[in-house]
Amino acid sequence: MVKVGLTGGIGSGKSEVSRLLAARGAVIVDADRIAREVVQPGTPGLAAVVAEFGPEVLAADGTLDRPRLGAIVFADEERLGALNAIVHPLVRARSLELEGEAGPGAVVVHDVPLLAENGLAPLYDLVVVVDAGEQTRLDRLVRLRGMTEDEARARMAAQATREDRLAVADLVIDNNGPLAALEARVDEVWRELRGRAGE
């Protein structure tokens, strides 16, 4: 088994790379998806978030009101730290569980948005960083996700710098160009990952 940490700044195309790797046979452990799971209604995670941030972070149906919580934490580093202290240990425990279910020759790709920010690179056999320039990412966030430019810049600023992410990379997937170029690079990376899994 080879354990891969996959990361990239918001708007870099990390989710697309994750999808492409899954299509090639990788076992994906998606930290964002797990982060949503661990705060579903009735979970200890949601109870802890409500205890920390108050019932106003709940939607009318009892689910977490993500935009409301996001508005609180992305504007305040201390509050973001408080949220991370609740959610990250729960995500880590579930991720280890899923990893344990993969076969011995598997390529297990942990899709971790905040890998660089949280110093998680040593947990993986290698780190793959999906990289795109700031203007490319900004354009995608505004055009594809409907964010205002200010919202997009605030989200980008809340993450590690591009330089910090590249500093922890073992492999870099450049995603500044067209999808065909991305697919070709993912094929190269997949061959390398398969080789490492077979060692």
Secondary structure, 3 states (H helix, E strand, C coil): CEEEEEECCCCCCHHHHHHHHHHCCCEEEEHHHHHHHCCCCCCHHHHHHHHHHCHHHECCCCCECHHHHHHHHCCCHHHHHHHHHHHHHHHHHHHHHHHHCCCCCCEEEEECCCCCCCCCHHHCCEEEEEECCHHHHHHHHHHHHCCCHHHHHHHHHCCCCHHHHHHCCCEEEECCCCHHHHHHHHHHHHHHHHHHHCC
